[in-house]
């Protein structure tokens, strides 16, 4: 069942804000103590950790029972992802609430357990959030402190849409830096404006960091928030357009599995590493995936290796095929095409042959007749 998240700002007065601040501080202090004990004893599973520390932690930090349970779960969840070092939690770290300590009263108010007892908060949200709350089944919620305000991120389970038709085949999508995304129909979403803004912000931030005054620090925070909003807006626009194209063409979406992209970028020069590390590829992919899920469009992840070096026409793979960042010319068959467009065609081909889709798309069988594409022999070479 798909899960959406409604981010709702909480209206607080001085007293309720103090209750939330104390709750977050005490819960995260408990998390640090639990983390220390877990690391020392190498006890990381939720069940074992609960049995080992629950009574001591509750007594030491004077926490309500369910907040103690949530603190233990938070520590166990963090160690489930990484056990290479002891974890430390910030004073304002997010707190996850479940149905025992969080109740949605109606579409505009919520009751939360705090260290000062149960408190009710009015949510300051718009029509979009109210519609989401009305349509979904409430699951968990996460209390977040951001930019001086408290937000409740409410997870909502929704009924999955009927699967959309994919009789049109697969739409391959190549994610990049110069072109943020290029699909296998040749549509590119330019990143030139994004690159310009990032470079300008980098210079401003460097100047403010050198200055080091309180005013400069405040300005840095403002720039960070502005850049974050810009990144999210661009990713929303691109993901919406890609899912719209897939829906219109009745195609599935295929993306590269870019986990570990920053580690693989260590061999690049410093400027390219900064560009790759300064864009939210994971955020763009997440937005594509959840928008596709809402539309009933399947998303296939493929191995990204050599998609930019392999000829989408004959299947020949060689580093020298990539003449430049933007241009591809096959040394074997002399096929010339935009490098990102070529990669998107290879992603499409790999997804079609991955077995993730129930049937072979007819569009791939017809691509050669259009002079753009990938023969059956070339498809086999791409994934060999």
N, C-alpha and C positions, 0 to 999 in steps of 0.2 A: 504494500500500500504506500503510495507516494507521500512524502512528508514535506510540508512547507513550513516556513518560519515567518511569523508576524512579529516585527520589532516594534514594541510599543513603549513610548516614553512614559515614565511614572511622574505624576504630580506629587511633589513632596513639600512639606513645610520644614521648619528648622528642627522640630522634634522628630518627625518621621525620617528625615535625612540622617539625623544622628543615629537613629535605630538601625538603618541600613548600613551606615558606615561602620558601626560597632559590630554588626553581624558579619560583614565581609572581613573585617580585621580579625575577629576572633576565629572564624572558620578557617581562614588562611593560615593563621598562627597554628591552629590544630593540624592543618595539612602539613606544615613544615615539621611538626613534631612526629606525626605519623610517618612522613617520608624518611625522617632520620631513623626511626625504629625499623621501618621496612628495609632500609639500606643496610643497617647493621646486622639484621637477622636474615637478610635475603628472602624475606617473605613478601611476595608481591601479589598473589592472588587475592581477590576481594574477600572470599570466604575465610581464608586462613588469616588474613590481616584483621578482619572484623573480630574473629575469635581472640586474637592476640592483644588487641589494643582498645576495643570499644569502651569497656568500663573505665579504664584509666584515663582515656582521652576525655570522656564525658565529664568525669569528676574534675580533672585538671583545668579544663577550659569552660566549665559550666555551660555546656551547650545543650539545647533540646535534643531529645533522642534522635529525631529524624535528621537534624543538621549534622549530628555526629556520623550517622550512616552515610550521608552525602559526602562528608569530608573524606571518609575512608574510601568511598567509591571513586572520588576525584583522584586521590593518590594512586589507587590501583589502576585506573584507566591511563594515567600518565605513564606509569611504568610498563603497561602493556605495549606502549609504542616505543619505549627506549629504556633499556636497563644498563646503559653504559656508564651512568654517573648518578649521583644523588640529586634528586630534583628539589628545587626551591620555588616557593610560591609567593608572589607579590601580595602586599597588603590589600590591594584592590582587585585581586584575582576574581574571576567570575565564579558564581555559585550556581550549581544546577539544582533545581527543585523538582520533586516528583509530586504525584497526586496527594501524598500524605501531608505535604507542607505547602502546597500551592493549590488554590481554588479560584477558578474563573467565576466570578459572581454573575456577571452579565457581559454584554459586549463592551462595557466601558469601565469596569472595576475588577480588582483582583485582591485576593487575600493571601498574605505571605507570612510564614513563620519567621520571626526574628528573635534575637536573644532577649528582647524586651517584650516578648509575647506576640500573639497573632495580631497583625495589623492589616487594615484594608487601604488600598491605594486606588486612586482614580487614574485611568490611563488616558494620556493625551495623544490620540491617534486620529488618522483620517479615515475616509470612506473605504480605501483599499484594505486597511487592516480589519475594519469592522466586517467587511464582506468575507475576508478570509476566516475570521473567527466564527462567523455565522455558518460557513460552508463546511468547516473541518471539525474533526474530533480532537479535543485537546489531549496532548500527551504531556511531555515534560516542558519545563521552562527554565531559562538561564538568566540570572540577574547579572547585568553588566553595568559597570561604571565607565562612562566615556565623556570626555570633555566637560566635566563638571555636572553631568546629568546621569540619572539612573534609567536604564532601559530593561525591559523584560522581553526576551526573545522566546516567544511561545511556539513550540513545535505542534503542528497540526497535521493529523492524518486525514487524507482525502481519498475519495474513491478514484481508482485509476481510470483514465479515459480508455475507450475502446482502441485497440491497436490500429494505427493508421495504415493505409495501403502503402506498400513499398514496391509496387509493380514497376515503378520507373527505374529501380536499381539502387545505386549508392551515390551519395554526394561526398566525395573526398574533400577534406579540409586540411590545408597545410598552414600551421601557425608559425609566424616569423617575427622579425623586428622591423625591417624596412616596410614590408607588407605584413600587417598584423595577422591577416588571414587571407588565404586564396583558396577558392573552391575549384572543383574539377570541371566546372563550366566556364572557367576563366575569369570569374568575378573576383576582383582584388579589393581589399579594404586597407587603404594606405595608412602607413604609420608615420609619414613624414611630419605631419603637424604634431603628433605625439612625441616624436624624437626631438623636435625643436623645443617644445615646452619642457621636456625632461631636462634637456641640456641647460636651458635658461634657469630652471629651478635649482639645478645642481650648483650653478655659479652663485645664485642668491644665497643658498643655504651655506655654502663655503664661506662667503663674506660675513654672514651673520654669526656663524660658529667662531670665526676669528675674533669678532667683536666681543662676544661673550657677556654682554650686559643683560639685565632682566628684560629690557625692552626687546632685545634681539631674540631672547628665548621665547617670549610671547609671540613674536613674529614667526619664528620657526614652527611653533605649534599651529599657527594659522595656515602657513604654507603646507604643512603636512596634511592637515584636514582638507585643504583645497585640492591638493594633488590626489588624495585618496578618492574624493568625490569625482574628480575628472577620470581617473582610471576606471572606477565602477561604471560611470556613465558610458564611456567608450566601449567597455566590455558588454554592457547591456545592449547597446545599439548593434554591435557586431553579432552577438549571439541571437538576438531577435531576428536579424536579417537572414542569418544562415538557416535557422529553424523555419522561417517563413518560406525560404526557397525550397527547402526539403519537403515541406508540406505541399507547396504548389506543384512541385514536380513529382510528388508521390515517391520520394526516395528516403532511404535510411541515411544516417550521417556516419561518416568514418573519420576518426581523429587519430593522430599519433599518440602513443602512450609516452608522455614526456616526463614521467617520474624520473628524477635524477638528472634533469637537464642541466642544472647548475653545476653538478659535479662533473658532467661530461664537458662543460664549457671551460674547465680549468686550463686546457691546452690553448685557448684563444688569448689574444692580446688583452691588455687591461681595459681598453675602451670597450671592446666587445663584451667582456665579462660584465662590465658595469651595465651595459645596455640590456643584457640578458637577465641580470639579477634585479633590474629595476622595473621589470614589467610583470604583471600578475597573470602568468600563463595558467596557473592552477585555477585562478578566479574565473578566467574566460572559459576554460573547459567546464568548470562547475556550472556556470551560467548556461552554457550550451546544453549540458546534460539535463538540468532541471527544466529548462524551457522545452526541450525535446520530450521529456517525460510527460509534461503537461499536454503536449500535442499528440502523444501516443507514437512518437517517432523513435525507433530503436537507434542506439548509438553503439558503434563498434570501435574498439580500440585496437590499433595495429602496431606492430614493431616498427619504430622509426628508422632503423638502421638502413643507410644507403638509399633512402627515398629520393634524396637530392642528387645522387650520383648515377642512378639507374635510368636508362632511356625508357620512356613510357611506350615507345613504338616497337623497339626490337629487343629490349631487355638487357642490353649490354651495360655492364656496371664498371665504371672507372672514375677515379678522382678527377682526371683531366677533362671529363665530360662537362664539368661545371666550370665554364670559362670565366665567369665572374659571379658576384653575388646575385645578379639579376638575369644572367643569360646561360642557357644550356644548349650545347651542341654535341651530339653523339659522335664519337670518333669512328664508330663502326658503320653507321648508316647515314650519317650527316644530317640527322633530324634536328632541327632548331626550334626552340620554343622558350618561353619565359621559364626561369628556373623554378619559381614557386608553383606555377601552373603544372609543370612537369611532375613536381613532387606530389601535388594534389591528385594527379592522375594515377600515380603509383600507389598512393594511399587508397584510392578508390578500388584499384585492382586487388590489392592485398585483402581488403575487407570483403570483396566479392568471393575470393577464394578461401576465406578463413573458416567457412562452415558456420559462421554466426548467423547467417541469414538462411531462411528456409529454402529459397530457390535462387538460381543464377539469374541475375537481372538481364533482361533483353537489351537494355541500353548498351551494355558492354559488348554484346555480340554484334551490335550494329555500329559500334564506334569506328571501326576501320573504314566503313563505307563513307563516313563523314570526313575522313582524312585527318582525324584528330587523335587516333587512339591506339589501343592496345590489342594486339592480336592474341589468340589463345596461346601461341608459342611464347609471346612476350610476357603474358601473364604468368606462365609457368616459370619463366626465368626470373621474374621479379621476386617471387617468394621462395626460390630455390636456395 
